[in-house]
Amino acid sequence: MTITDKRNRFDISTGICPISTEISTSGHLIIGGISTLELVKKYSTPLYVIDEETFSFRSNEYLNSLKKYYENSMILYAAKAFACTTIFKLSNNLGLGLDVVSGGEIFLALKADFNVKNIYFHGNNKSQDEIEFAIKNGIGKIVCDNFLELEMLQNCANKLNRSVDILIRLTPGIECHTHEYIKTGHLDSKFGFDLEYLDDVLSFIKNKGTNLNLKGYHAHIGSQIFELKPFQDTAEILLEQFDYTKKEYGIELNELDIGGGIGISYLNEDDPITIDEWAKTTTDFIKAKCKKLNLNLPKLICEPGRSLIGQSGVTLYTVGSIKQVPNGRKFISVDGGMADNPRPITYQAKYTAAVANKMNSTETLETVTIAGRYCETGDLIIKDIELPTVKAGDLIAVFSTGAYNYSMSSNYNMVPRPACVLVKNGKSNIIIQRETYEDLIKNQLIPKD
Ligand SMILES: Cc1ncc(COP(=O)(O)O)c(C=O)c1O
């Protein structure tokens, strides 16, 4: 056990906590005007908490920054980050569009009365049924990923006698790892058309794609990006294809979709770019490039997920057993883990946590590891974090869990998924119910023979 002489002064002003975060005089963590202890008393743990104010604030930051620098633009909320009817409704009301990747996400969007014209349907292996479902329901644009899909789209459009607006997903040869990126001549990716195939795509559209209206190009080079340049490089490569398409095929494109949004803070040392910086530099670049290529300014589309919903989310857990390994780590086990947050075990994602009932503690901190409850040695939510001494029953808050937590959750070990509650101005509402044991077995059948 490492003992440090630091005092626990958890800084709630960083981009890790929801913007409504406060600490009560009794040292309790407050989100959306409600004590997390009260939330837990009412809804139990594990509990996903979503702060509506943070989601609206981040969404408006994107919408306003982009409008400020570039009138003709649209922000799509990437549903995969957190797919939920209430968040879809909020997104629609805020004026966001939606990026979906499955029939299920389309179904959810329809249930949320999302404006179908503002929905873009992505995915590298859409089924015939999903394509039909999308077209029948008037989904705004389909982002075509491969030749099989191109054929299916054309057949479906013919069969339903509809004309379908499409974007083509291109693989621009930019590879992004968190905090760094490289440009590669060839990118080994399952997504999108390699640039070498663009002529084949355009010939298909010109000759056979009678019911397909090519509106523009799309690329998504990666997530959790901390640099400005990759967004400009993506736009540059796509705009060069706009130019080529106009010159060689006489097709003028009007939609430039540069994929997901900027990275966010998970740790205090993270220093993401700001939405305003991103909007200004990206749009300055696009305007200059269009001028150089003599192109009309296209509609600019971006599809952030993590940077809209990530900071809004906090997961609350109750501490259970505590194990001190002789001369080794101290494990603090909580009542959730890899099934409600698979990111640490899947790609060693890092998080920050605090003891929600001891936010003002000035106790000496100790280095502990927050372990999940699932039967995998690797089910560790945070390795080696400094916390005040915790005991069974204390409440752990893990921050920045709004994106890719609930949406990637599972029922591993037959554990019901947690509830999700939306908080704002001292009010809380369940937006996703806690699963029950009955929910876990509702699809299981025993053959009669
Ligand atoms: C095509 C596409 N668009 C948008 C996103 C959202 O990315 P982010 O959550 O980093 O903004 C993703 C994420 O995987 C994606 O694949």
The ligand as an SDF file (V2000), in Angstrom:
LIG
                    3D

 16 16  0  0  0  0  0  0  0  0999 V2000
  -18.6230    6.8540  -38.4750 C   0  0  0  0  0  0  0  0  0  0  0  0
  -18.5180    7.4120  -37.1060 C   0  0  0  0  0  0  0  0  0  0  0  0
  -18.9910    8.6500  -36.8640 N   0  0  0  0  0  0  0  0  0  0  0  0
  -18.9450    9.1920  -35.6310 C   0  0  0  0  0  0  0  0  0  0  0  0
  -18.4000    8.4990  -34.5620 C   0  0  0  0  0  0  0  0  0  0  0  0
  -18.3990    9.1500  -33.2060 C   0  0  0  0  0  0  0  0  0  0  0  0
  -17.1200    9.3980  -32.7580 O   0  0  0  0  0  0  0  0  0  0  0  0
  -16.8750   10.2050  -31.4210 P   0  0  0  0  0  0  0  0  0  0  0  0
  -17.7210    9.5750  -30.3600 O   0  0  0  0  0  0  0  0  0  0  0  0
  -15.4330   10.0710  -31.1420 O   0  0  0  0  0  0  0  0  0  0  0  0
  -17.2570   11.6180  -31.6640 O   0  0  0  0  0  0  0  0  0  0  0  0
  -17.8760    7.2170  -34.7670 C   0  0  0  0  0  0  0  0  0  0  0  0
  -17.2730    6.4820  -33.6480 C   0  0  0  0  0  0  0  0  0  0  0  0
  -16.8240    5.3760  -33.7190 O   0  0  0  0  0  0  0  0  0  0  0  0
  -17.9430    6.6480  -36.0700 C   0  0  0  0  0  0  0  0  0  0  0  0
  -17.4780    5.4270  -36.3280 O   0  0  0  0  0  0  0  0  0  0  0  0
  1  2  1  0
  2  3  1  0
  2 15  2  0
  3  4  2  0
  4  5  1  0
  5  6  1  0
  5 12  2  0
  6  7  1  0
  7  8  1  0
  8  9  2  0
  8 10  1  0
  8 11  1  0
 12 13  1  0
 12 15  1  0
 13 14  2  0
 15 16  1  0
M  END
$$$$
